[in-house]
Amino acid sequence: MAYQSKDLSVIAYANGFTLWHYTTADLAADVDTAGYFNNASDMLRVGDMIMANVDTGGTPGAGIFLVNSNAASVVDVADMTTVGGADTD
């Protein structure tokens, strides 16, 4: 799949920083590929964080992506920092 604008929403905005939420059936490794968020380059700023639910159609995961760069309409986010841990019960 690819970035879907309908799945990106603002959670909070303050002092030039935006906390976003994004949900997708894509894997985290696909989302953190440079260029994935290019269609949102006019909204995303370096330092913004994106809380994400990934692989929603498979083995769901959750985490946070940091916007590393946004130059010439090319957006790059850092690898996802996973939230949660193994469920052994």
N, C-alpha and C positions, 0 to 999 in steps of 0.2 A: 504494500500500500504506500501511500504518501501522506504528507501533511494535509490535514483537513482543518480549515479555519474554524469550522463550527465546533470543534473539539478543544479549542484554546479559549480560556476565559480568565479574567482578572479576579484574583482573590482580594488583593489589597494593593494600594498605591500610596506612597508617602516619600517625600524628600527626594524625588527623582528615581525612586526604586519601585519596581513592580514585582509582585509575587503572583505568578500565574498557576493555573491548573491545566493540564493537558491529558486527555485520555485517548488511547489508540490500541488497535490490535497489533500494531507493529512491535517488533522486538526492540529493547533498549539499544542494542548495537546499531540498529537502523536509524533510530531517532537521533543518536549522537553523531551521525555522519554529517560532516560539513555540508551545508546546503539544504539540509532537511527543512529548516524553518525559513528558507529564503522568502517565501511568500508572506511572511510576517515581519520582514526586515524593517518595515516602517514603524513597527510597534515595539520590538524587542531591543533592549539596550544592554550594553556590556554591564555585567554585575547583576542583572535580573536573574531571578531563580524561577524554575518551572517545576512545580510538584507534578509528578506524572504517575498515571496508571498505565502500564504497558502490557503487551501480550494478552489483552483482555479476552481474546478468543481461544487462548491456549492455557498456559500456566501463568496466571496473572502475577505481575510484579509491581512494585511501587518504589519511587525514589525521587531524587531531586537532581535536576540538570542545572548547571550554572552557564549563563551565556558568556562565553569566553571572548568572542569577537563578533563584530558586525561592521563590515567594511565593504563598500561598493556593492551593497545589497546581498552579500554572502554572510550568512549567519552560521556560527559554529558554537556548539555547546560542549561542555566537558562530559566525559563519561558519567553515567548515572551513579550517584551515591545511593545505594540501596537503603530502604527503610524497612524495618522488620527483620525477622530472622527465621530460622528453621522452626517448624511446628512439629515437635516430636511426639505430641499426644494425639 
